[in-house]
Every structure is written in C-alpha cells, then in structure tokens.
C-alpha cells in the first residue's frame, strides 16, 4: 500500500508541474503591460523599463520658461535588460496650467530613435522638426500627469517622419 501511495504522489507532483506551466505572453497591450506608457511609434508599441530607473517626466519651469517632457522608451517586446533599440523623447511646450483637456502648444523638441552604440558613441536617427499632431493632458493626479499623443509627427533632415500615438503617464514637477 505504501508503494502505491508513493507512486500516486510522484504522479501527482509530475502532473502539477505541467498544470502550473505558463505559455508565452498573452498581453496585447502596446506597452507590454507596465501601465505607464501605452504609446506607439510608427505603429510599434513602446514601454518604459523599470530597471533603468528613468521615469517619464513633465517639468513645469514657470510662465517664461515653459514645460519640458522627457521619456526613454523601449520596444514593447524588449527585455528589461535590453539597452537598444530605444526612443528618447524630448519636447518643449509653452507654459500653461496643466488641467484635463488642455492642449499643449509644442515649440521645440525631438525624438531620437537610438539603434545601438559603437566606438564613436550611440547611433540612430533624430527627428527634430514638429510637423503635425497634438499632445493633450488627459489627467492630472497628484504628482503625475497623463499625456495623450494624437498623431504627433516629427521629421528628420531627409523629411522622413515618426508618428507617436497613445498615452504616457509622467512624474510631474512644478518649479517656481
């Protein structure tokens, strides 16, 4: 009887390992499920990596200096340890009271699509001419601001473009 009981437990443990096995990533979110960035750049989902320690930020420097938006994003299918490729977004807007529904007037900025690094430093493409689209504030909650990107299109020197859509949750700082 002990022998049969032991075999039963072995069989039970063997089947439990298959029952607890997971298959791939069922997440259809463009951000890979981190909830802070739900952006697409040229239709590809992007997210923040928690291991970099760099959160997306909105800094309000006051009436005359304006607002700065910064974000470092990675393809949604990338691993937390991947350093390349990535997108660095840096935008400047006129200073306004940030409230739900406010459309930001962008006056400068760029998106740098960084592909890798070599002996001469990082390489990629910089898109620094704002062509069209808009960025609106969809939520202000405590020390965070959620921005909504609607077909924000920037061009490089050869007039090739990147288009950003979706939302981005940013840490918010107001400097007086």
Backbone bond lengths (Angstrom), bond angles and torsions (degrees), N, CA, C in turn:
res aa  C-N    CA-C-N  psi(-1)  N-CA   C-N-CA  omega(-1)  CA-C   N-CA-C  phi
1 X - - - 1.445 - - 1.532 111.13 -
2 X 1.365 117.87 -41.15 1.456 122.02 177.86 1.521 110.64 -59.96
3 X 1.321 115.50 -38.86 1.462 121.03 -179.04 1.531 109.98 -62.32
4 X 1.342 117.54 -45.79 1.463 121.64 -179.56 1.527 111.17 -67.29
5 X 1.311 116.98 -37.24 1.461 121.30 178.49 1.530 110.50 -65.35
6 X 1.333 116.25 -41.79 1.466 120.76 177.62 1.521 110.53 -63.48
7 X 1.326 117.74 -42.79 1.465 121.08 178.36 1.531 111.09 -64.25
8 X 1.316 115.98 -37.25 1.456 120.31 178.41 1.533 110.72 -62.92
9 X 1.333 117.42 -43.78 1.465 121.13 178.49 1.523 111.50 -65.61
10 X 1.323 117.93 -39.47 1.463 121.31 178.25 1.528 109.29 -62.85
11 X 1.330 116.64 -45.52 1.468 120.54 179.12 1.526 110.85 -64.03
12 X 1.316 117.21 -39.15 1.461 121.74 179.62 1.526 110.81 -64.03
13 X 1.321 117.41 -46.01 1.467 120.80 179.06 1.527 111.24 -65.62
14 X 1.325 116.96 -37.36 1.467 120.02 178.94 1.519 111.08 -63.77
15 X 1.315 118.14 -42.44 1.470 120.24 179.39 1.517 111.82 -73.02
16 X 1.318 118.81 -29.00 1.465 120.86 178.46 1.521 111.34 -65.43
17 X 1.322 118.22 -34.15 1.461 119.62 179.78 1.518 110.97 -64.35
18 X 1.331 117.94 -35.23 1.462 120.63 176.64 1.521 111.00 -73.10
19 X 1.290 117.54 -35.31 1.462 121.58 -178.73 1.520 111.63 -68.16
20 X 1.326 118.27 -28.30 1.457 121.76 -177.57 1.521 113.21 -95.27
21 X 1.319 117.55 -0.48 1.459 120.97 -179.34 1.510 110.11 -76.77
22 X 1.320 116.37 136.66 1.450 122.21 179.70 1.520 109.64 -102.28
23 X 1.317 115.94 154.06 1.455 120.89 -179.18 1.512 110.23 -119.73
24 X 1.308 118.71 102.94 1.453 123.03 170.31 1.513 115.04 62.38
25 X 1.338 114.43 -166.47 1.452 123.33 -177.26 1.518 108.93 -106.92
26 X 1.323 117.13 113.94 1.457 121.50 179.85 1.515 111.80 -91.28
27 X 1.309 117.94 8.93 1.446 122.01 -175.50 1.528 110.14 -81.56
28 X 1.328 116.90 120.78 1.455 121.77 179.25 1.513 112.53 -95.81
29 X 1.325 117.90 4.04 1.449 121.18 -179.34 1.525 109.90 -70.03
30 X 1.371 119.38 140.13 1.456 120.41 179.12 1.515 113.25 -65.41
31 X 1.336 117.98 -21.90 1.456 121.20 -178.18 1.509 113.28 -88.93
32 X 1.324 118.62 1.55 1.447 120.25 -176.05 1.513 111.58 76.40
33 X 1.336 117.91 7.24 1.453 121.27 174.54 1.508 116.03 93.58
34 X 1.348 119.48 10.88 1.460 117.62 -178.46 1.522 112.34 -82.77
35 X 1.339 118.18 -11.61 1.453 121.48 172.33 1.515 115.84 76.99
36 X 1.329 119.90 -9.57 1.456 121.88 -178.62 1.519 111.01 -93.75
37 X 1.311 116.86 -34.50 1.457 120.65 179.13 1.518 108.63 -127.71
38 X 1.298 115.52 125.45 1.452 121.06 174.93 1.524 106.03 -127.03
39 X 1.326 114.80 58.81 1.452 122.43 -174.07 1.515 111.25 -108.78
40 X 1.320 114.32 150.74 1.453 119.78 167.14 1.519 107.52 -121.18
41 X 1.307 115.59 141.67 1.456 122.18 172.79 1.521 105.12 -120.15
42 X 1.330 115.43 117.12 1.463 122.40 -173.53 1.525 111.37 51.45
43 X 1.330 115.94 39.44 1.453 121.68 175.19 1.519 115.87 85.60
44 X 1.340 118.96 -8.48 1.463 122.18 179.48 1.524 109.37 -96.67
45 X 1.340 117.07 133.91 1.453 121.99 179.16 1.520 112.46 -68.01
46 X 1.335 116.11 143.23 1.464 122.88 177.90 1.517 109.99 -130.50
47 X 1.332 116.88 153.69 1.456 123.50 -179.03 1.526 110.07 -145.27
48 X 1.331 115.17 167.00 1.460 120.52 171.31 1.517 108.08 -88.05
49 X 1.329 116.77 150.35 1.468 121.51 171.67 1.517 107.88 -98.98
50 X 1.302 117.25 129.54 1.462 120.28 -179.32 1.523 112.19 -70.91
51 X 1.332 117.56 -23.02 1.468 120.02 -176.50 1.517 113.06 -76.66
52 X 1.349 118.52 -17.80 1.463 119.54 -179.17 1.521 111.52 -77.79
53 X 1.323 117.69 -23.20 1.463 121.02 -178.71 1.514 112.91 75.57
54 X 1.327 117.58 1.23 1.457 121.04 -179.09 1.520 109.70 -98.81
55 X 1.322 116.66 110.98 1.454 121.24 176.25 1.519 109.26 -92.03
56 X 1.313 116.04 155.89 1.461 120.53 172.80 1.524 107.56 -67.15
57 X 1.332 116.43 141.94 1.458 120.19 -175.47 1.520 112.00 -133.02
58 X 1.329 115.18 149.62 1.457 124.04 167.60 1.517 105.00 -123.88
59 X 1.332 115.99 121.79 1.457 120.97 178.80 1.517 108.15 -118.98
60 X 1.332 116.10 123.37 1.459 122.19 177.98 1.520 107.12 -100.03
61 X 1.346 115.43 112.33 1.462 120.99 -177.36 1.525 112.87 -91.26
62 X 1.315 118.18 3.14 1.457 120.92 178.21 1.515 112.35 104.93
63 X 1.318 114.51 178.69 1.461 122.85 -171.09 1.523 113.96 -53.98
64 X 1.302 118.45 -49.24 1.467 119.57 -173.27 1.525 113.74 -85.93
65 X 1.323 118.21 -21.54 1.463 119.81 -174.87 1.523 114.42 -99.97
66 X 1.312 118.19 -20.54 1.451 120.78 174.07 1.518 115.65 87.93
67 X 1.333 114.08 -163.68 1.464 123.50 -174.53 1.519 109.17 -119.20
68 X 1.319 116.17 138.97 1.471 122.59 179.00 1.533 108.67 -118.25
69 X 1.338 117.08 130.61 1.456 123.76 177.38 1.530 107.45 -115.19
70 X 1.332 116.78 126.85 1.472 121.56 -179.87 1.521 109.45 -131.74
71 X 1.330 115.83 138.62 1.458 119.65 176.82 1.522 110.54 -155.79
72 X 1.310 115.80 142.22 1.471 123.82 175.84 1.527 106.15 -118.90
73 X 1.330 116.73 114.16 1.458 121.59 -173.89 1.516 111.96 -124.78
74 X 1.319 114.91 153.89 1.465 122.47 -177.15 1.523 108.96 -127.61
75 X 1.343 117.65 152.87 1.464 119.09 177.33 1.526 110.68 -52.41
76 X 1.334 116.20 141.63 1.464 121.40 -175.54 1.521 112.38 -59.12
77 X 1.322 117.94 -28.59 1.469 120.56 -178.96 1.527 112.77 -89.86
78 X 1.334 118.12 6.31 1.468 120.47 -178.61 1.520 111.12 -79.82
79 X 1.311 115.06 158.05 1.464 122.03 176.31 1.529 108.64 -85.01
80 X 1.324 116.29 155.88 1.472 121.38 179.20 1.530 112.36 -58.85
81 X 1.321 117.76 -24.53 1.457 120.89 -178.22 1.527 113.14 -90.82
82 X 1.347 117.62 -6.87 1.470 120.69 179.48 1.522 109.56 -72.01
83 X 1.329 115.94 133.20 1.450 121.07 179.21 1.529 111.17 -102.59
84 X 1.323 116.49 -25.92 1.465 123.34 179.18 1.513 108.82 -132.92
85 X 1.292 118.92 151.44 1.459 128.02 -10.12 1.523 110.74 -74.41
86 X 1.330 115.29 166.03 1.457 120.47 176.48 1.523 108.99 -156.17
87 X 1.310 115.04 165.31 1.464 121.48 178.25 1.524 107.98 -121.78
88 X 1.317 115.77 129.90 1.465 121.19 174.96 1.527 107.13 -109.08
89 X 1.334 115.21 119.56 1.461 121.09 179.47 1.519 108.51 -107.23
90 X 1.335 116.42 128.89 1.454 122.20 177.03 1.522 107.54 -139.05
91 X 1.336 116.41 111.88 1.464 121.64 -177.07 1.517 110.23 -127.67
92 X 1.322 115.97 147.57 1.458 122.01 176.31 1.520 108.64 -121.99
93 X 1.335 115.26 139.22 1.461 121.31 -179.85 1.520 109.64 -133.15
94 X 1.331 115.02 158.41 1.456 119.68 174.38 1.522 108.68 -64.69
95 X 1.310 115.89 148.32 1.458 121.11 -179.27 1.525 110.34 -71.23
96 X 1.325 115.24 129.74 1.471 122.86 175.60 1.519 107.01 -144.30
97 X 1.316 115.69 163.91 1.463 119.53 172.87 1.527 106.93 -72.87
98 X 1.321 116.34 117.41 1.461 120.24 -178.13 1.523 109.69 -74.95
99 X 1.318 115.39 113.77 1.461 121.86 179.46 1.525 108.07 -144.34
100 X 1.303 115.73 157.08 1.456 120.82 -179.84 1.533 110.22 -53.46
101 X 1.329 115.73 129.91 1.453 121.63 178.52 1.515 114.95 92.78
102 X 1.330 118.35 -9.56 1.459 121.30 -179.50 1.527 110.08 -70.13
103 X 1.337 116.53 130.51 1.461 121.86 174.00 1.522 107.88 -94.29
104 X 1.320 116.41 127.10 1.465 121.07 -179.54 1.525 109.56 -81.98
105 X 1.336 115.96 137.90 1.456 121.08 174.33 1.525 107.58 -92.94
106 X 1.328 115.11 103.51 1.461 120.50 -178.82 1.519 109.58 -77.29
107 X 1.343 116.35 132.37 1.456 119.40 179.68 1.525 113.24 -119.67
108 X 1.317 117.99 -8.54 1.463 120.94 178.96 1.520 108.36 -168.14
109 X 1.307 115.73 166.08 1.446 119.42 174.68 1.511 113.34 145.67
110 X 1.321 114.40 178.42 1.457 120.20 -179.97 1.522 110.11 -158.10
111 X 1.320 113.87 162.46 1.457 122.85 168.26 1.521 105.01 -124.65
112 X 1.322 116.31 123.43 1.464 120.80 177.44 1.520 108.43 -109.32
113 X 1.325 115.43 117.59 1.462 122.10 177.39 1.523 106.53 -92.54
114 X 1.329 116.48 100.36 1.463 122.90 -174.28 1.528 108.33 -91.17
115 X 1.317 116.26 119.72 1.464 121.81 -175.91 1.528 113.26 -93.58
116 X 1.322 117.50 -29.95 1.464 119.61 -177.71 1.513 110.94 178.90
117 X 1.326 115.27 -167.21 1.463 121.27 179.35 1.518 108.88 -137.73
118 X 1.306 114.55 145.54 1.459 121.36 177.39 1.509 109.46 -133.29
119 X 1.317 116.77 -164.25 1.462 121.12 -178.81 1.526 111.90 -66.69
120 X 1.335 117.43 -24.85 1.461 121.12 179.62 1.519 112.92 -94.67
121 X 1.320 117.34 9.33 1.458 120.86 -179.37 1.514 111.42 108.57
122 X 1.333 115.68 -163.80 1.467 120.78 -178.26 1.524 109.98 -78.24
123 X 1.331 114.76 152.21 1.454 119.19 177.44 1.517 110.35 -133.68
124 X 1.313 114.00 150.25 1.454 121.38 -179.05 1.512 109.04 172.08
125 X 1.323 116.44 -157.90 1.457 121.85 -177.79 1.525 109.13 -123.92
126 X 1.334 115.26 136.18 1.455 121.45 178.20 1.530 108.79 -106.28
127 X 1.323 115.36 124.77 1.458 122.90 176.89 1.523 106.44 -107.94
128 X 1.348 116.51 105.06 1.458 118.83 -169.34 1.530 114.84 -123.64
129 X 1.320 117.46 13.33 1.460 120.00 175.50 1.527 108.84 -116.64
130 X 1.333 116.06 114.20 1.458 120.68 -179.87 1.530 108.11 -74.45
131 X 1.338 115.79 120.50 1.462 121.53 -176.01 1.528 112.22 -98.49
132 X 1.343 117.03 -48.48 1.461 119.85 -175.63 1.519 109.95 -164.73
133 X 1.322 115.07 179.74 1.457 121.31 179.30 1.509 111.50 94.89
134 X 1.324 114.62 -178.12 1.461 117.90 -179.33 1.525 111.38 -151.68
135 X 1.334 113.14 161.13 1.461 122.21 175.63 1.519 106.39 -124.48
136 X 1.334 115.95 123.40 1.461 120.39 179.40 1.529 109.61 -120.72
137 X 1.318 115.63 155.54 1.453 122.14 176.12 1.524 106.93 -87.05
138 X 1.339 116.37 119.89 1.457 118.56 179.43 1.525 112.29 -101.00
139 X 1.355 117.14 -16.29 1.465 119.60 176.93 1.521 110.03 -164.99
140 X 1.320 115.46 140.31 1.455 122.72 170.31 1.510 105.24 -123.68
141 X 1.332 115.97 119.10 1.463 120.02 -174.92 1.527 108.52 -141.32
142 X 1.334 115.78 102.66 1.463 119.87 -179.99 1.515 111.13 62.55
143 X 1.310 116.09 -119.41 1.459 121.14 -178.33 1.522 112.38 -101.25
144 X 1.332 116.85 25.38 1.466 120.83 175.85 1.526 110.24 -130.14
145 X 1.322 114.41 149.93 1.453 122.95 175.56 1.523 106.54 -130.33
146 X 1.328 116.37 132.43 1.455 120.67 175.64 1.520 107.88 -103.77
147 X 1.338 115.33 124.57 1.460 121.80 -179.97 1.518 109.34 -106.30
148 X 1.320 116.15 142.89 1.451 121.67 177.15 1.535 108.37 -113.71
149 X 1.330 116.38 121.26 1.461 123.05 179.61 1.526 108.10 -97.31
150 X 1.336 115.89 124.51 1.459 121.04 -179.60 1.525 109.44 -120.58
151 X 1.330 115.85 100.02 1.469 122.93 178.35 1.525 112.47 49.72
152 X 1.331 116.66 42.77 1.464 120.56 176.77 1.524 107.59 -71.93
153 X 1.320 115.31 115.97 1.460 120.86 -174.87 1.521 109.54 -115.32
154 X 1.340 115.85 128.25 1.460 122.63 175.96 1.516 108.38 -123.99
155 X 1.348 116.60 148.19 1.460 121.77 -177.19 1.524 110.92 -118.95
156 X 1.357 115.22 153.69 1.469 120.87 173.98 1.528 108.92 -94.76
157 X 1.336 117.30 -172.10 1.467 121.95 -177.68 1.527 112.59 -65.23
158 X 1.336 117.46 -24.94 1.467 121.48 179.03 1.528 111.79 -93.16
159 X 1.330 116.99 10.15 1.461 125.01 -179.03 1.532 113.45 65.62
160 X 1.347 117.41 20.90 1.461 120.94 169.37 1.518 106.26 -79.75
161 X 1.338 116.89 147.23 1.459 119.30 -172.38 1.527 113.09 -123.56
162 X 1.323 113.83 158.87 1.466 122.66 166.61 1.520 106.00 -121.97
163 X 1.339 115.39 146.19 1.456 121.33 179.52 1.519 108.56 -124.67
164 X 1.335 116.06 128.83 1.465 122.42 -178.18 1.522 108.99 -111.33
165 X 1.325 116.03 130.83 1.464 123.56 176.17 1.519 109.12 -135.10
166 X 1.323 115.96 152.38 1.465 120.29 174.42 1.509 112.50 115.65
167 X 1.339 115.24 -162.54 1.462 120.09 -176.80 1.518 111.44 -125.55
168 X 1.336 114.13 156.71 1.453 121.99 -176.92 1.519 108.21 -142.34
169 X 1.337 116.99 124.11 1.458 122.44 176.54 1.526 107.13 -91.92
170 X 1.340 116.27 124.00 1.462 121.48 -174.53 1.527 111.25 -122.21
171 X 1.324 115.60 145.91 1.460 120.56 168.79 1.530 106.76 -68.37
172 X 1.337 117.26 137.31 1.456 121.38 -175.20 1.518 110.40 -115.54
173 X 1.346 115.15 129.95 1.455 122.06 177.27 1.523 108.25 -130.72
174 X 1.321 116.06 131.54 1.471 120.60 174.71 1.517 107.88 -112.86
175 X 1.325 115.52 121.61 1.458 122.06 -179.91 1.522 107.77 -104.15
176 X 1.306 115.42 123.48 1.475 119.24 -177.40 1.493 112.18 -85.58
